[in-house]
Amino acid sequence: MNKLLSAMVVVACALPFSTVYAASAAQQAQQDKMTACNKQAGDKQLKGDDRKKFMSDCLSADSSAAKSKNSQQDKMTACNKEAGDKQLKGDDRKKFMSTCLKG
């Protein structure tokens, strides 16, 4: 009985760790951001609505960077498709992609 109980405890303790390690990079980044924002709010001793507003602003602060990154990815996808449609290769493709991504 003790062995069974011990095994159950080991499995129960291992489950949270396996979930943590299975977290994606995006989830980890969000967790890190939440931790940092929470610490800043604590340092500023914010409470109630002031804390909620601060946390909302803090957590969405990097969202503009993520949107910019997505925008750049979208642009890359569109330029790549256009270069493919034009069947560009080698230096012509590189030059086209550079120009397309800049403007």
Biopython code that builds the backbone (N, CA, C, O; Angstrom):
import numpy as np
from Bio.PDB.StructureBuilder import StructureBuilder

atoms = [
    (1, "MET", "N", (0.817, -1.191, 0.000)),
    (1, "MET", "CA", (0.000, 0.000, 0.000)),
    (1, "MET", "C", (0.862, 1.256, 0.000)),
    (1, "MET", "O", (0.563, 2.215, -0.711)),
    (2, "ASN", "N", (1.933, 1.256, 0.796)),
    (2, "ASN", "CA", (2.818, 2.410, 0.854)),
    (2, "ASN", "C", (3.510, 2.652, -0.476)),
    (2, "ASN", "O", (3.726, 3.795, -0.878)),
    (3, "LYS", "N", (3.858, 1.557, -1.162)),
    (3, "LYS", "CA", (4.511, 1.694, -2.462)),
    (3, "LYS", "C", (3.557, 2.321, -3.471)),
    (3, "LYS", "O", (3.962, 3.164, -4.272)),
    (4, "LEU", "N", (2.302, 1.915, -3.436)),
    (4, "LEU", "CA", (1.302, 2.474, -4.337)),
    (4, "LEU", "C", (1.091, 3.954, -4.050)),
    (4, "LEU", "O", (1.020, 4.770, -4.969)),
    (5, "LEU", "N", (0.994, 4.288, -2.782)),
    (5, "LEU", "CA", (0.818, 5.683, -2.390)),
    (5, "LEU", "C", (2.027, 6.521, -2.804)),
    (5, "LEU", "O", (1.879, 7.639, -3.298)),
    (6, "SER", "N", (3.204, 5.979, -2.602)),
    (6, "SER", "CA", (4.429, 6.679, -2.999)),
    (6, "SER", "C", (4.467, 6.911, -4.504)),
    (6, "SER", "O", (4.841, 7.990, -4.964)),
    (7, "ALA", "N", (4.080, 5.901, -5.263)),
    (7, "ALA", "CA", (4.067, 6.031, -6.719)),
    (7, "ALA", "C", (3.071, 7.089, -7.161)),
    (7, "ALA", "O", (3.345, 7.862, -8.079)),
    (8, "MET", "N", (1.912, 7.124, -6.507)),
    (8, "MET", "CA", (0.902, 8.126, -6.855)),
    (8, "MET", "C", (1.396, 9.542, -6.551)),
    (8, "MET", "O", (1.130, 10.469, -7.316)),
    (9, "VAL", "N", (2.101, 9.707, -5.455)),
    (9, "VAL", "CA", (2.645, 11.012, -5.085)),
    (9, "VAL", "C", (3.688, 11.455, -6.102)),
    (9, "VAL", "O", (3.711, 12.618, -6.506)),
    (10, "VAL", "N", (4.546, 10.537, -6.514)),
    (10, "VAL", "CA", (5.580, 10.859, -7.502)),
    (10, "VAL", "C", (4.942, 11.296, -8.820)),
    (10, "VAL", "O", (5.361, 12.287, -9.418)),
    (11, "VAL", "N", (3.941, 10.564, -9.265)),
    (11, "VAL", "CA", (3.258, 10.905, -10.521)),
    (11, "VAL", "C", (2.551, 12.248, -10.383)),
    (11, "VAL", "O", (2.620, 13.078, -11.289)),
    (12, "ALA", "N", (1.879, 12.468, -9.274)),
    (12, "ALA", "CA", (1.165, 13.731, -9.060)),
    (12, "ALA", "C", (2.121, 14.911, -9.042)),
    (12, "ALA", "O", (1.789, 15.988, -9.538)),
    (13, "CYS", "N", (3.296, 14.719, -8.481)),
    (13, "CYS", "CA", (4.293, 15.800, -8.438)),
    (13, "CYS", "C", (4.940, 16.020, -9.799)),
    (13, "CYS", "O", (5.332, 17.141, -10.122)),
    (14, "ALA", "N", (5.054, 14.984, -10.586)),
    (14, "ALA", "CA", (5.714, 15.094, -11.883)),
    (14, "ALA", "C", (4.835, 15.774, -12.922)),
    (14, "ALA", "O", (5.353, 16.414, -13.837)),
    (15, "LEU", "N", (3.525, 15.651, -12.803)),
    (15, "LEU", "CA", (2.624, 16.226, -13.803)),
    (15, "LEU", "C", (2.784, 17.731, -13.975)),
    (15, "LEU", "O", (2.882, 18.192, -15.112)),
    (16, "PRO", "N", (2.815, 18.520, -12.902)),
    (16, "PRO", "CA", (2.988, 19.965, -13.109)),
    (16, "PRO", "C", (4.298, 20.306, -13.810)),
    (16, "PRO", "O", (4.346, 21.231, -14.621)),
    (17, "PHE", "N", (5.367, 19.560, -13.499)),
    (17, "PHE", "CA", (6.653, 19.836, -14.126)),
    (17, "PHE", "C", (6.633, 19.513, -15.617)),
    (17, "PHE", "O", (7.229, 20.231, -16.420)),
    (18, "SER", "N", (5.955, 18.445, -15.979)),
    (18, "SER", "CA", (5.890, 18.093, -17.400)),
    (18, "SER", "C", (5.102, 19.138, -18.162)),
    (18, "SER", "O", (5.415, 19.416, -19.320)),
    (19, "THR", "N", (4.085, 19.725, -17.544)),
    (19, "THR", "CA", (3.292, 20.760, -18.202)),
    (19, "THR", "C", (4.127, 22.011, -18.394)),
    (19, "THR", "O", (4.044, 22.665, -19.433)),
    (20, "VAL", "N", (4.927, 22.345, -17.400)),
    (20, "VAL", "CA", (5.775, 23.531, -17.495)),
    (20, "VAL", "C", (6.768, 23.368, -18.629)),
    (20, "VAL", "O", (6.975, 24.298, -19.407)),
    (21, "TYR", "N", (7.375, 22.219, -18.733)),
    (21, "TYR", "CA", (8.378, 22.009, -19.772)),
    (21, "TYR", "C", (7.754, 21.895, -21.158)),
    (21, "TYR", "O", (8.435, 22.090, -22.164)),
    (22, "ALA", "N", (6.468, 21.582, -21.214)),
    (22, "ALA", "CA", (5.799, 21.464, -22.497)),
    (22, "ALA", "C", (5.310, 22.817, -23.014)),
    (22, "ALA", "O", (4.822, 22.911, -24.141)),
    (23, "ALA", "N", (5.438, 23.856, -22.202)),
    (23, "ALA", "CA", (4.976, 25.186, -22.603)),
    (23, "ALA", "C", (5.765, 25.669, -23.817)),
    (23, "ALA", "O", (6.978, 25.480, -23.909)),
    (24, "SER", "N", (5.055, 26.287, -24.730)),
    (24, "SER", "CA", (5.719, 26.794, -25.925)),
    (24, "SER", "C", (6.492, 28.066, -25.594)),
    (24, "SER", "O", (6.347, 28.627, -24.507)),
    (25, "ALA", "N", (7.302, 28.508, -26.526)),
    (25, "ALA", "CA", (8.077, 29.724, -26.340)),
    (25, "ALA", "C", (7.150, 30.929, -26.161)),
    (25, "ALA", "O", (7.433, 31.817, -25.356)),
    (26, "ALA", "N", (6.053, 30.959, -26.905)),
    (26, "ALA", "CA", (5.113, 32.069, -26.790)),
    (26, "ALA", "C", (4.459, 32.090, -25.415)),
    (26, "ALA", "O", (4.285, 33.155, -24.823)),
    (27, "GLN", "N", (4.097, 30.910, -24.905)),
    (27, "GLN", "CA", (3.510, 30.835, -23.575)),
    (27, "GLN", "C", (4.512, 31.270, -22.519)),
    (27, "GLN", "O", (4.155, 31.961, -21.565)),
    (28, "GLN", "N", (5.759, 30.868, -22.686)),
    (28, "GLN", "CA", (6.797, 31.238, -21.737)),
    (28, "GLN", "C", (7.029, 32.743, -21.767)),
    (28, "GLN", "O", (7.207, 33.363, -20.719)),
    (29, "ALA", "N", (7.030, 33.331, -22.950)),
    (29, "ALA", "CA", (7.214, 34.774, -23.076)),
    (29, "ALA", "C", (6.069, 35.515, -22.397)),
    (29, "ALA", "O", (6.289, 36.512, -21.710)),
    (30, "GLN", "N", (4.844, 35.026, -22.590)),
    (30, "GLN", "CA", (3.682, 35.651, -21.956)),
    (30, "GLN", "C", (3.778, 35.528, -20.435)),
    (30, "GLN", "O", (3.452, 36.468, -19.711)),
    (31, "GLN", "N", (4.221, 34.384, -19.962)),
    (31, "GLN", "CA", (4.388, 34.179, -18.522)),
    (31, "GLN", "C", (5.442, 35.122, -17.967)),
    (31, "GLN", "O", (5.255, 35.714, -16.904)),
    (32, "ASP", "N", (6.551, 35.264, -18.686)),
    (32, "ASP", "CA", (7.623, 36.156, -18.251)),
    (32, "ASP", "C", (7.134, 37.602, -18.208)),
    (32, "ASP", "O", (7.450, 38.350, -17.283)),
    (33, "LYS", "N", (6.360, 37.981, -19.224)),
    (33, "LYS", "CA", (5.823, 39.337, -19.271)),
    (33, "LYS", "C", (4.874, 39.574, -18.100)),
    (33, "LYS", "O", (4.918, 40.625, -17.460)),
    (34, "MET", "N", (4.017, 38.595, -17.823)),
    (34, "MET", "CA", (3.065, 38.706, -16.717)),
    (34, "MET", "C", (3.810, 38.857, -15.393)),
    (34, "MET", "O", (3.439, 39.678, -14.555)),
    (35, "THR", "N", (4.855, 38.067, -15.210)),
    (35, "THR", "CA", (5.647, 38.143, -13.988)),
    (35, "THR", "C", (6.287, 39.513, -13.828)),
    (35, "THR", "O", (6.249, 40.097, -12.745)),
    (36, "ALA", "N", (6.875, 40.028, -14.902)),
    (36, "ALA", "CA", (7.528, 41.329, -14.853)),
    (36, "ALA", "C", (6.518, 42.445, -14.566)),
    (36, "ALA", "O", (6.777, 43.321, -13.741)),
    (37, "CYS", "N", (5.375, 42.412, -15.243)),
    (37, "CYS", "CA", (4.349, 43.436, -15.022)),
    (37, "CYS", "C", (3.806, 43.362, -13.603)),
    (37, "CYS", "O", (3.574, 44.388, -12.963)),
    (38, "ASN", "N", (3.607, 42.149, -13.118)),
    (38, "ASN", "CA", (3.099, 41.959, -11.765)),
    (38, "ASN", "C", (4.083, 42.505, -10.735)),
    (38, "ASN", "O", (3.680, 43.118, -9.746)),
    (39, "LYS", "N", (5.368, 42.281, -10.968)),
    (39, "LYS", "CA", (6.397, 42.794, -10.055)),
    (39, "LYS", "C", (6.398, 44.319, -10.064)),
    (39, "LYS", "O", (6.480, 44.953, -9.012)),
    (40, "GLN", "N", (6.306, 44.904, -11.259)),
    (40, "GLN", "CA", (6.282, 46.370, -11.350)),
    (40, "GLN", "C", (5.067, 46.948, -10.628)),
    (40, "GLN", "O", (5.178, 47.955, -9.928)),
    (41, "ALA", "N", (3.913, 46.316, -10.797)),
    (41, "ALA", "CA", (2.700, 46.782, -10.128)),
    (41, "ALA", "C", (2.856, 46.666, -8.616)),
    (41, "ALA", "O", (2.401, 47.537, -7.875)),
    (42, "GLY", "N", (3.493, 45.603, -8.159)),
    (42, "GLY", "CA", (3.745, 45.431, -6.727)),
    (42, "GLY", "C", (4.706, 46.471, -6.198)),
    (42, "GLY", "O", (4.505, 47.019, -5.114)),
    (43, "ASP", "N", (5.763, 46.748, -6.970)),
    (43, "ASP", "CA", (6.737, 47.761, -6.566)),
    (43, "ASP", "C", (6.087, 49.136, -6.439)),
    (43, "ASP", "O", (6.459, 49.933, -5.578)),
    (44, "LYS", "N", (5.118, 49.400, -7.303)),
    (44, "LYS", "CA", (4.417, 50.689, -7.283)),
    (44, "LYS", "C", (3.257, 50.686, -6.282)),
    (44, "LYS", "O", (2.575, 51.696, -6.109)),
    (45, "GLN", "N", (3.041, 49.536, -5.622)),
    (45, "GLN", "CA", (1.983, 49.357, -4.632)),
    (45, "GLN", "C", (0.604, 49.743, -5.190)),
    (45, "GLN", "O", (-0.191, 50.400, -4.518)),
    (46, "LEU", "N", (0.344, 49.320, -6.428)),
    (46, "LEU", "CA", (-0.938, 49.628, -7.067)),
    (46, "LEU", "C", (-2.007, 48.661, -6.585)),
    (46, "LEU", "O", (-1.743, 47.480, -6.355)),
    (47, "LYS", "N", (-3.213, 49.181, -6.436)),
    (47, "LYS", "CA", (-4.344, 48.373, -5.984)),
    (47, "LYS", "C", (-5.562, 48.669, -6.851)),
    (47, "LYS", "O", (-5.645, 49.721, -7.484)),
    (48, "GLY", "N", (-6.493, 47.741, -6.872)),
    (48, "GLY", "CA", (-7.788, 47.936, -7.505)),
    (48, "GLY", "C", (-7.717, 48.303, -8.979)),
    (48, "GLY", "O", (-6.980, 47.697, -9.757)),
    (49, "ASP", "N", (-8.513, 49.325, -9.346)),
    (49, "ASP", "CA", (-8.608, 49.737, -10.751)),
    (49, "ASP", "C", (-7.289, 50.254, -11.295)),
    (49, "ASP", "O", (-6.981, 50.047, -12.469)),
    (50, "ASP", "N", (-6.497, 50.928, -10.452)),
    (50, "ASP", "CA", (-5.193, 51.419, -10.905)),
    (50, "ASP", "C", (-4.286, 50.254, -11.301)),
    (50, "ASP", "O", (-3.566, 50.326, -12.297)),
    (51, "ARG", "N", (-4.331, 49.188, -10.513)),
    (51, "ARG", "CA", (-3.518, 48.003, -10.819)),
    (51, "ARG", "C", (-4.004, 47.339, -12.099)),
    (51, "ARG", "O", (-3.199, 46.947, -12.944)),
    (52, "LYS", "N", (-5.324, 47.211, -12.245)),
    (52, "LYS", "CA", (-5.887, 46.595, -13.450)),
    (52, "LYS", "C", (-5.470, 47.355, -14.696)),
    (52, "LYS", "O", (-5.071, 46.753, -15.693)),
    (53, "LYS", "N", (-5.562, 48.700, -14.641)),
    (53, "LYS", "CA", (-5.195, 49.519, -15.796)),
    (53, "LYS", "C", (-3.710, 49.375, -16.101)),
    (53, "LYS", "O", (-3.313, 49.222, -17.256)),
    (54, "PHE", "N", (-2.886, 49.427, -15.041)),
    (54, "PHE", "CA", (-1.445, 49.281, -15.239)),
    (54, "PHE", "C", (-1.117, 47.935, -15.870)),
    (54, "PHE", "O", (-0.339, 47.865, -16.821)),
    (55, "MET", "N", (-1.710, 46.864, -15.342)),
    (55, "MET", "CA", (-1.436, 45.525, -15.864)),
    (55, "MET", "C", (-1.870, 45.416, -17.326)),
    (55, "MET", "O", (-1.165, 44.829, -18.146)),
    (56, "SER", "N", (-3.019, 45.979, -17.644)),
    (56, "SER", "CA", (-3.501, 45.943, -19.021)),
    (56, "SER", "C", (-2.529, 46.666, -19.953)),
    (56, "SER", "O", (-2.166, 46.152, -21.011)),
    (57, "ASP", "N", (-2.117, 47.863, -19.544)),
    (57, "ASP", "CA", (-1.181, 48.645, -20.363)),
    (57, "ASP", "C", (0.165, 47.941, -20.479)),
    (57, "ASP", "O", (0.756, 47.883, -21.557)),
    (58, "CYS", "N", (0.639, 47.411, -19.368)),
    (58, "CYS", "CA", (1.938, 46.741, -19.344)),
    (58, "CYS", "C", (1.937, 45.498, -20.232)),
    (58, "CYS", "O", (2.879, 45.270, -20.992)),
    (59, "LEU", "N", (0.886, 44.703, -20.134)),
    (59, "LEU", "CA", (0.825, 43.458, -20.908)),
    (59, "LEU", "C", (0.625, 43.709, -22.397)),
    (59, "LEU", "O", (1.036, 42.894, -23.222)),
    (60, "SER", "N", (0.001, 44.821, -22.748)),
    (60, "SER", "CA", (-0.212, 45.110, -24.165)),
    (60, "SER", "C", (0.904, 45.966, -24.752)),
    (60, "SER", "O", (0.903, 46.225, -25.955)),
    (61, "ALA", "N", (1.848, 46.408, -23.942)),
    (61, "ALA", "CA", (2.936, 47.274, -24.413)),
    (61, "ALA", "C", (3.750, 46.612, -25.509)),
    (61, "ALA", "O", (4.082, 47.253, -26.507)),
    (62, "ASP", "N", (4.075, 45.341, -25.338)),
    (62, "ASP", "CA", (4.878, 44.646, -26.341)),
    (62, "ASP", "C", (4.035, 44.114, -27.488)),
    (62, "ASP", "O", (4.571, 43.586, -28.463)),
    (63, "SER", "N", (2.725, 44.248, -27.377)),
    (63, "SER", "CA", (1.852, 43.768, -28.447)),
    (63, "SER", "C", (2.112, 44.521, -29.743)),
    (63, "SER", "O", (1.997, 43.951, -30.828)),
    (64, "SER", "N", (2.465, 45.814, -29.636)),
    (64, "SER", "CA", (2.751, 46.579, -30.845)),
    (64, "SER", "C", (3.984, 46.022, -31.548)),
    (64, "SER", "O", (4.047, 46.005, -32.777)),
    (65, "ALA", "N", (4.955, 45.571, -30.776)),
    (65, "ALA", "CA", (6.138, 44.944, -31.374)),
    (65, "ALA", "C", (5.753, 43.641, -32.051)),
    (65, "ALA", "O", (6.261, 43.321, -33.127)),
    (66, "ALA", "N", (4.860, 42.890, -31.428)),
    (66, "ALA", "CA", (4.409, 41.628, -32.023)),
    (66, "ALA", "C", (3.625, 41.905, -33.293)),
    (66, "ALA", "O", (3.773, 41.183, -34.279)),
    (67, "LYS", "N", (2.787, 42.945, -33.286)),
    (67, "LYS", "CA", (2.035, 43.286, -34.492)),
    (67, "LYS", "C", (2.984, 43.698, -35.606)),
    (67, "LYS", "O", (2.790, 43.335, -36.766)),
    (68, "SER", "N", (4.011, 44.459, -35.244)),
    (68, "SER", "CA", (4.998, 44.876, -36.233)),
    (68, "SER", "C", (5.702, 43.658, -36.819)),
    (68, "SER", "O", (5.944, 43.590, -38.024)),
    (69, "LYS", "N", (6.025, 42.702, -35.959)),
    (69, "LYS", "CA", (6.678, 41.489, -36.423)),
    (69, "LYS", "C", (5.758, 40.720, -37.361)),
    (69, "LYS", "O", (6.192, 40.228, -38.403)),
    (70, "ASN", "N", (4.475, 40.620, -36.985)),
    (70, "ASN", "CA", (3.521, 39.937, -37.850)),
    (70, "ASN", "C", (3.388, 40.673, -39.166)),
    (70, "ASN", "O", (3.295, 40.048, -40.223)),
    (71, "SER", "N", (3.379, 41.993, -39.114)),
    (71, "SER", "CA", (3.288, 42.794, -40.323)),
    (71, "SER", "C", (4.492, 42.505, -41.227)),
    (71, "SER", "O", (4.340, 42.357, -42.440)),
    (72, "GLN", "N", (5.672, 42.425, -40.639)),
    (72, "GLN", "CA", (6.886, 42.128, -41.396)),
    (72, "GLN", "C", (6.794, 40.719, -41.981)),
    (72, "GLN", "O", (7.202, 40.493, -43.120)),
    (73, "GLN", "N", (6.271, 39.794, -41.222)),
    (73, "GLN", "CA", (6.105, 38.427, -41.719)),
    (73, "GLN", "C", (5.106, 38.397, -42.871)),
    (73, "GLN", "O", (5.309, 37.697, -43.863)),
    (74, "ASP", "N", (4.026, 39.163, -42.730)),
    (74, "ASP", "CA", (3.029, 39.229, -43.794)),
    (74, "ASP", "C", (3.644, 39.810, -45.061)),
    (74, "ASP", "O", (3.396, 39.337, -46.171)),
    (75, "LYS", "N", (4.461, 40.858, -44.864)),
    (75, "LYS", "CA", (5.113, 41.491, -46.010)),
    (75, "LYS", "C", (6.074, 40.520, -46.685)),
    (75, "LYS", "O", (6.145, 40.448, -47.912)),
    (76, "MET", "N", (6.816, 39.769, -45.858)),
    (76, "MET", "CA", (7.762, 38.785, -46.392)),
    (76, "MET", "C", (7.023, 37.727, -47.204)),
    (76, "MET", "O", (7.467, 37.341, -48.286)),
    (77, "THR", "N", (5.898, 37.264, -46.677)),
    (77, "THR", "CA", (5.099, 36.259, -47.372)),
    (77, "THR", "C", (4.602, 36.796, -48.710)),
    (77, "THR", "O", (4.678, 36.109, -49.728)),
    (78, "ALA", "N", (4.095, 38.027, -48.703)),
    (78, "ALA", "CA", (3.563, 38.619, -49.930)),
    (78, "ALA", "C", (4.671, 38.834, -50.966)),
    (78, "ALA", "O", (4.493, 38.532, -52.146)),
    (79, "CYS", "N", (5.812, 39.359, -50.514)),
    (79, "CYS", "CA", (6.927, 39.588, -51.436)),
    (79, "CYS", "C", (7.454, 38.266, -51.999)),
    (79, "CYS", "O", (7.774, 38.165, -53.184)),
    (80, "ASN", "N", (7.538, 37.267, -51.138)),
    (80, "ASN", "CA", (8.018, 35.959, -51.566)),
    (80, "ASN", "C", (7.090, 35.359, -52.614)),
    (80, "ASN", "O", (7.546, 34.778, -53.599)),
    (81, "LYS", "N", (5.789, 35.501, -52.397)),
    (81, "LYS", "CA", (4.812, 34.990, -53.361)),
    (81, "LYS", "C", (4.948, 35.723, -54.689)),
    (81, "LYS", "O", (4.932, 35.108, -55.755)),
    (82, "GLU", "N", (5.083, 37.046, -54.613)),
    (82, "GLU", "CA", (5.207, 37.843, -55.838)),
    (82, "GLU", "C", (6.481, 37.462, -56.608)),
    (82, "GLU", "O", (6.459, 37.342, -57.833)),
    (83, "ALA", "N", (7.588, 37.275, -55.878)),
    (83, "ALA", "CA", (8.839, 36.868, -56.528)),
    (83, "ALA", "C", (8.680, 35.499, -57.184)),
    (83, "ALA", "O", (9.216, 35.256, -58.265)),
    (84, "GLY", "N", (7.947, 34.613, -56.531)),
    (84, "GLY", "CA", (7.685, 33.292, -57.094)),
    (84, "GLY", "C", (6.823, 33.378, -58.338)),
    (84, "GLY", "O", (7.062, 32.677, -59.321)),
    (85, "ASP", "N", (5.800, 34.255, -58.289)),
    (85, "ASP", "CA", (4.926, 34.428, -59.444)),
    (85, "ASP", "C", (5.702, 34.957, -60.653)),
    (85, "ASP", "O", (5.420, 34.608, -61.800)),
    (86, "LYS", "N", (6.681, 35.806, -60.360)),
    (86, "LYS", "CA", (7.510, 36.369, -61.437)),
    (86, "LYS", "C", (8.649, 35.430, -61.824)),
    (86, "LYS", "O", (9.416, 35.727, -62.739)),
    (87, "GLN", "N", (8.759, 34.302, -61.132)),
    (87, "GLN", "CA", (9.784, 33.286, -61.372)),
    (87, "GLN", "C", (11.197, 33.871, -61.314)),
    (87, "GLN", "O", (12.057, 33.539, -62.130)),
    (88, "LEU", "N", (11.415, 34.746, -60.333)),
    (88, "LEU", "CA", (12.731, 35.355, -60.167)),
    (88, "LEU", "C", (13.667, 34.392, -59.460)),
    (88, "LEU", "O", (13.245, 33.646, -58.577)),
    (89, "LYS", "N", (14.930, 34.407, -59.842)),
    (89, "LYS", "CA", (15.939, 33.525, -59.270)),
    (89, "LYS", "C", (17.213, 34.315, -59.004)),
    (89, "LYS", "O", (17.452, 35.356, -59.614)),
    (90, "GLY", "N", (18.029, 33.804, -58.082)),
    (90, "GLY", "CA", (19.353, 34.349, -57.818)),
    (90, "GLY", "C", (19.360, 35.817, -57.421)),
    (90, "GLY", "O", (18.574, 36.257, -56.583)),
    (91, "ASP", "N", (20.277, 36.572, -58.050)),
    (91, "ASP", "CA", (20.457, 37.983, -57.716)),
    (91, "ASP", "C", (19.215, 38.812, -58.020)),
    (91, "ASP", "O", (18.909, 39.754, -57.290)),
    (92, "ASP", "N", (18.500, 38.476, -59.085)),
    (92, "ASP", "CA", (17.276, 39.208, -59.412)),
    (92, "ASP", "C", (16.249, 39.054, -58.287)),
    (92, "ASP", "O", (15.571, 40.014, -57.921)),
    (93, "ARG", "N", (16.144, 37.849, -57.748)),
    (93, "ARG", "CA", (15.200, 37.609, -56.647)),
    (93, "ARG", "C", (15.625, 38.377, -55.401)),
    (93, "ARG", "O", (14.795, 39.008, -54.746)),
    (94, "LYS", "N", (16.922, 38.327, -55.070)),
    (94, "LYS", "CA", (17.428, 39.038, -53.893)),
    (94, "LYS", "C", (17.161, 40.533, -54.000)),
    (94, "LYS", "O", (16.718, 41.162, -53.038)),
    (95, "LYS", "N", (17.430, 41.098, -55.168)),
    (95, "LYS", "CA", (17.220, 42.530, -55.373)),
    (95, "LYS", "C", (15.728, 42.869, -55.247)),
    (95, "LYS", "O", (15.353, 43.850, -54.605)),
    (96, "PHE", "N", (14.893, 42.040, -55.872)),
    (96, "PHE", "CA", (13.453, 42.277, -55.799)),
    (96, "PHE", "C", (12.968, 42.200, -54.353)),
    (96, "PHE", "O", (12.220, 43.069, -53.904)),
    (97, "MET", "N", (13.385, 41.170, -53.623)),
    (97, "MET", "CA", (12.943, 40.983, -52.240)),
    (97, "MET", "C", (13.386, 42.166, -51.374)),
    (97, "MET", "O", (12.619, 42.646, -50.539)),
    (98, "SER", "N", (14.599, 42.626, -51.568)),
    (98, "SER", "CA", (15.089, 43.764, -50.802)),
    (98, "SER", "C", (14.237, 45.007, -51.037)),
    (98, "SER", "O", (13.834, 45.693, -50.098)),
    (99, "THR", "N", (13.977, 45.275, -52.301)),
    (99, "THR", "CA", (13.165, 46.439, -52.664)),
    (99, "THR", "C", (11.736, 46.294, -52.147)),
    (99, "THR", "O", (11.162, 47.242, -51.611)),
    (100, "CYS", "N", (11.178, 45.120, -52.312)),
    (100, "CYS", "CA", (9.799, 44.860, -51.893)),
    (100, "CYS", "C", (9.644, 45.008, -50.378)),
    (100, "CYS", "O", (8.663, 45.591, -49.915)),
    (101, "LEU", "N", (10.575, 44.501, -49.619)),
    (101, "LEU", "CA", (10.487, 44.545, -48.161)),
    (101, "LEU", "C", (10.713, 45.959, -47.617)),
    (101, "LEU", "O", (10.185, 46.306, -46.561)),
    (102, "LYS", "N", (11.479, 46.758, -48.319)),
    (102, "LYS", "CA", (11.717, 48.139, -47.862)),
    (102, "LYS", "C", (10.507, 49.024, -48.119)),
    (102, "LYS", "O", (10.189, 49.900, -47.314)),
    (103, "GLY", "N", (9.846, 48.800, -49.218)),
    (103, "GLY", "CA", (8.751, 49.708, -49.579)),
    (103, "GLY", "C", (7.507, 48.998, -49.739)),
    (103, "GLY", "O", (6.482, 49.608, -50.043)),
]
sb = StructureBuilder()
sb.init_structure("model")
sb.init_model(0)
sb.init_chain("A")
sb.init_seg("    ")
for serial, (resi, resn, name, xyz) in enumerate(atoms, 1):
    if name == "N":
        sb.init_residue(resn, " ", resi, " ")
    sb.init_atom(name, np.array(xyz, "f"), 0.0, 1.0, " ", f" {name:<3s}", serial, name[0])
structure = sb.get_structure()
